[in-house]
């Protein structure tokens, strides 16, 4: 790794930690005493004990976020409403590191989250809702990622409320394959564009009209 890439790498992940502390703070004072929990390894995710635990709780809705692939046998134990929150706008940004790539392709307004039905196809289930944050002058790449997560959290509360009220929510098939990004696609050298070319001011350049504009065709439940 070159000195330039090393500096960018350290900056990128130090800035990410600082942004997460700034936007999320510390989770304190939470009482989980009356909430059923099960801690498992990634290797146990699709095990029978997880399936038994799901069935014993009898959920009306299942929501996953940041988990590994769930297989068909476990999916069969879930209720009709089983959603995943994907950190990226599907189908255009599927797979891994999907809040980074919109910045690399100079599309910061395409950084968002997708609520979709859980299937064994990676990030491929029918879409319920696209969630995008409001971009502001001064936002860096990690600010937008944190704002996207917070916006998705607010939106999922609204979605569950709509579901409880009997609202008819979208269930749109993903008609475009988009691109499936893999972890191995990312290299520290990609950070040169973020920091050495743009000094992490891609949002400002976009809002100033210097990067053009293409609106994502979002699916919205509200």
N, C-alpha and C positions, 0 to 999 in steps of 0.2 A: 504494500500500500504506500502511495506517495505521501510526502509531508502534507500536501494540499488536501488529499483525501482523508488523512488522519485528522487534521484540524476540523474538516467538515463533519466527519463522523462524530467526533467528541461534541462539537457544537450542536449537532442535530439531536442527539439523545439527551444532552444536558438541558437543552431548551425544551424538549418534550417533558422531562420530569418537572421543570419549573412551571410549564404551562398547566400540567395536570394538577399541581399543587394550587396554582392560582385559580383555576376554574372549579375544582372539585373539593379542595380542602381535605380535611380528615374526617373519616366516618366515625363519629363518636356518639355514645349514648344510645346505641341501637340495642334493642332487647329482642332476641330471637328465641326466647324461652318457649313460647307457645307455637313456634313454627317448626313443622317437621323438616328435618334436614338429613341429608346423607352425603358424606364426603367420599368420593371415589377417585381413582386414578383414571387416566385416559384409557388404559387397557380394560378397565371395568365398566366403562360407560355403557356399553351395549350388553351387559351381563344380565342374567336372570334376576339377580337381586335388585337391580335398578328397575327392571320391569315390574317386579313384585311390589317395590316401594311406590311406584307410580300408581299401580292399581289400588293399593291399600289407601292411598290418599283420595282417590276418586275425583281428580280435578275436572272442572268444567272447561278450563283452558290451560294449555301448556305454552310457555314462552321460553325460548332458548336464546342465549347470547354468548358468543365466544366459545362454543363447545366444538369438539371434533365431530366428524360425520356420524350421524345416527342411522343405524341400519333398519331395514324394513321390519324385522321382528320386534324391535322396540317401538317403532313408529305405530305398529298395529295396536299397541296398548294405550296409545294417546287418544284423547277425545277428538271430536270433529274439528274443534278449533285448536290447532297446534301451529304456532307461529315461531319463526326465527327472526331475530333482529340482526341484519347483516350490515356491517360497517362498509358501505359502498352503495352506489346506485346501480342496482341490477336492472336489466341484464348487461349494461355497458361496462360496469366495473365489478366483476365477480372474482371470487377467490381470495387471495392474500394481499395485504398492504394496500387495500383499495381506497384509502383516504389519502395516500401519497400520490398515486398515479394521476389523478386529475390535475394536480399541481405540475407534475412533470410535463403533461400535455397542455399546460397553460389554460386549463378549464376549471378554475377554482370554484365556479358556480355549480360544477358537477360533483362536488364533494358532499356526500350526504349518506343517509341510511335507508335501508329497505326493510319493511316488515312483510314477510312472505310466508306462505304455508310451508311447513316442514315436509320435505321429501328426502329420499336417499340421493337425489341429484344435488350436487353441491351448489347452493344458492340458486336453485332452479325452480322452486315452487311458485305457485300462483301468487301474484302480488296483491297485498292488501293496501299498502300505503307507502309512498316515498316521503321521507322527511329530510328537509334541507334547512341549514341555519341561515340566518341573515348575515351577509358579509358586511364588514365595516372597515373603514380606513384604518390602517395600522395592524390589521389581523395578519399574523404569520401563519405558516402551515399548521403548526400545532394548535394555535388558537381556533382555527376552523375545525380541526378534528374534535377538539373538546366541545366546541359549540354544537357540533353535529350530534355528539353523544347526548348532551343535555337536551337538545331539541327532540331527539328520538325518545328520551325518557318521558318528556312532557306529552309527546304524541301518543305513546303507548297507553298512558293513563286515559287519555281521551278515547282511544280506540276501545279499550275495555269498557269504559262507560257507555259508549255507543252500543256495544255488543249486549251489555246488560239491559239496555233500554229497548232492545229488539230491532235496532237499526239494521238495514241491509248494507253490509260493507262490501267494497270491491273484492273481486277474486279474479284478477286478470292474468291469463296465461302469459308467460314470457315468450313473446313472438320473435325475438331476436336473440341470437346466441351471444352477441357482444364479445367480450374477451375474458377468458379465465386467466387471471394472473397467478403465478406460482411464486412461492417464497424465493426460489432460485432465480427468478427474473430480476430481482433487485440487487444492485451493486452499489458500494459506496461512491463509485464514480458518478452515479446519477445525481448525487448531491451537488455536483459542480454547477448544474443549471440552477438549482434552488438558491445556492448561496453565492457562488462566484459570478454568475451571470446576472442574477436578480436581487441578491442580498436579502432574500426572504421577503421581498415586497411585491410578490406576484398579485396579491389581492389588490393592492393600491394601483398597480398597472392596469389590472382588469377594470376596476371601478372608474379609472380615468379614461377608459375606452381605448387603451393602447394594444389590447390583446384580442380585439374583436369580441363578438358575442354570439353564442349559440345556446338557446334555452333547452334544457333537457325536457323531454315529453313526460312529465311526471304523472303518476297515478296518485290521486289524493282521495282520502276518505272523508275529508272535511275541509 
